[in-house]
């Protein structure tokens, strides 16, 4: 799924997909645990996978870079396109009045640094682990979309078990009024661990 050379089509695809994902998440805010994010991500990955690889998340792009699946310059451009897509989605959501004035990533402002970091990172380990499998096994189309969307859902479900409403996406989390750098560091760290863990298991010697 990964592309070696960045082009305008790939950047445009990442921009559109992240814009769409952010809108879906914002539109479903306040409805409890929602499948809108995983469902929107699955569709976007299936559509743009052949064009850009279907990252739709700076943390996923970071995980791909840490495991040498994508070059640094390409990763940086992808992250910029994703962030711009999310920011414009926030503007559109405010214009359409679907963005709550006090929308937060966590359920409240009192979540500690350690709790926020841990749940964003651990949820992202599950998500990144699944995405690493998709890239390694060269899944495409609906199959890739289903696996990526399902992996995101598992990561979100894990966080929700502890009463935490995670995003697992630094670009989408930009829409939070309580946004801080922990929503970047946590997912980036978790994604790198998830990708490296998958590679370690997949490349370990097989017993006969």
Buried (B, 14 or more C-beta within 10 A) or exposed (E): BBBEEBEEEBBBBBBBBBBBBBBBBBBBBEEEEBBBBBBBBBBBBBBBBBBBBBBBBBBBBBBBBBBEBBBEEBBBBBBBBBBBBBBBBBEBBEEEEEBEEEBBBBEEEEBEEEBBBBBBBBBBBBBBBBBBBBBBEEBBEBBBBBBBBBBBBBBBBBBBEEEBBBBBBBBBBBBBEBBEEBBBBBBBBBBBBBBBBBBEEEEEEEEE
